[in-house]
Amino acid sequence: MHRFRKYPNRRIYDLEASKYVTLDAVLDVILSGRSVKVEMAETEEDVTQVTLLQVLAEQEKANSTPLLTNIALEQLIRFTGNPYSQSASQFIEKSLEFMSRQQESLREAIAASSLDPFSSFENTMKFWTGKF
C-alpha cells in the first residue's frame, strides 16, 4: 500500500518518496499495480476515494473516449444511497476484475504465440508474393 498525505492547500505528499507530488504521480503508482491510501495531514481522515475520483476525472478529461459516459455517471449517481448500491458496487468491481484478467490472458496468449500485427502482415505478404 503506497501512502500519501494530503494537505489543506491541496498538495499531496508521497510518504515513501518523501516529496510533494501531483495527481500524475498517484496515477503512476496505480498504473504500476499498487494500491494507494491518501489521508488528510491534520485529521488523518481517509480521502483516498476523493483523490481517486480526481485522478479518474483528470484521466477522463485527457482521453478522447471517456470510460464513464454521461449516462453511466448518471446511473452511478442514481445507485448512490439506494438499497442496491452495495450490490452494484460489488458487481462493478467483479466485472472490472474479470475484464482485467481477460485482457492479461489475451496479452499472454499473443506473446506466447508470437503473433504480433507486424509479423502477421509480413507473413501474409510473403504468402501472397510467393516468397515463403
C-alpha positions in Angstrom: 0.0 0.0 0.0 1.5 3.3 -1.2 0.7 6.1 1.3 0.1 9.7 0.6 -0.8 12.6 2.8 -2.9 15.5 1.6 -2.6 19.0 3.0 -5.3 21.7 3.2 -3.5 23.6 0.4 -4.4 20.6 -1.8 -0.8 19.5 -2.0 -0.1 15.8 -1.9 2.9 14.4 -0.1 4.3 11.0 -1.0 5.4 9.3 2.3 7.6 6.8 0.5 9.5 9.2 -1.7 9.4 12.0 0.9 8.4 14.7 -1.5 5.4 16.6 -2.8 3.8 15.1 -5.9 1.0 15.7 -8.3 -2.0 13.6 -9.2 0.1 12.2 -12.1 2.4 10.6 -9.5 -0.6 9.0 -7.8 -1.7 7.8 -11.2 1.7 6.3 -11.9 1.6 4.3 -8.7 -1.9 3.0 -9.5 -0.8 2.0 -13.1 2.1 0.1 -11.6 -0.4 -2.1 -9.9 -0.1 -0.8 -6.4 -3.0 0.3 -4.2 -2.9 3.7 -2.6 -4.1 5.3 0.6 -4.5 9.1 1.0 -5.0 10.7 4.4 -5.6 14.3 5.4 -2.5 15.6 7.1 -4.2 17.2 10.0 -7.0 14.8 10.8 -5.8 11.5 9.3 -9.2 11.3 7.6 -9.2 8.8 4.7 -9.6 10.8 1.5 -8.5 8.0 -0.9 -11.8 7.8 -2.7 -12.0 11.5 -3.3 -8.4 11.6 -4.6 -9.0 8.6 -6.8 -12.1 10.3 -8.3 -9.8 13.4 -9.0 -7.3 11.1 -10.7 -10.1 9.5 -12.8 -11.5 12.9 -13.7 -8.1 14.0 -15.0 -7.7 10.8 -17.0 -11.2 11.2 -18.4 -10.5 14.8 -19.4 -7.2 13.8 -21.1 -8.7 10.9 -23.2 -10.9 11.5 -26.2 -13.1 8.4 -25.4 -14.2 8.5 -21.8 -14.6 5.3 -19.8 -17.5 6.7 -18.0 -20.1 8.3 -20.3 -22.6 10.8 -19.0 -25.3 8.0 -19.0 -23.0 5.7 -16.9 -22.3 8.5 -14.5 -26.0 9.3 -14.1 -26.7 5.7 -13.4 -24.0 5.6 -10.8 -25.4 8.7 -9.1 -28.8 7.1 -9.1 -27.4 4.0 -7.3 -25.7 6.1 -4.7 -27.6 5.8 -1.4 -30.2 3.3 -2.6 -30.6 -0.2 -1.2 -28.8 -1.7 -4.2 -25.7 0.4 -4.0 -23.6 -2.3 -2.3 -24.6 -4.9 -4.9 -24.0 -2.5 -7.7 -20.5 -1.7 -6.3 -19.6 -5.4 -6.0 -20.9 -6.1 -9.5 -18.8 -3.2 -10.9 -15.7 -4.4 -9.0 -16.1 -8.0 -10.1 -16.7 -7.0 -13.7 -13.6 -4.8 -13.9 -11.5 -7.6 -12.3 -12.8 -10.1 -14.9 -12.1 -7.7 -17.7 -8.6 -7.1 -16.4 -7.9 -10.8 -16.1 -9.2 -11.4 -19.7 -7.0 -8.6 -21.0 -4.0 -10.0 -19.3 -4.8 -13.5 -20.6 -5.1 -12.2 -24.1 -1.8 -10.3 -23.8 -0.1 -13.5 -22.6 -1.6 -15.6 -25.4 -0.4 -13.1 -28.0 3.1 -13.0 -26.5 3.3 -16.8 -26.3 2.2 -17.4 -29.9 4.4 -14.5 -31.1 1.5 -13.2 -33.1 2.2 -9.5 -33.3 0.5 -7.5 -36.0 3.7 -6.7 -38.0 4.7 -10.4 -38.2 1.2 -11.4 -39.3 1.3 -8.7 -42.0 4.8 -9.8 -43.1 3.8 -13.5 -43.3 0.7 -12.6 -45.3 2.7 -10.6 -47.7 5.2 -13.4 -48.1 2.4 -15.8 -48.9 0.8 -13.5 -51.5 4.1 -12.7 -53.2 5.2 -16.4 -53.2 8.3 -15.6 -51.2 8.0 -18.1 -48.4 
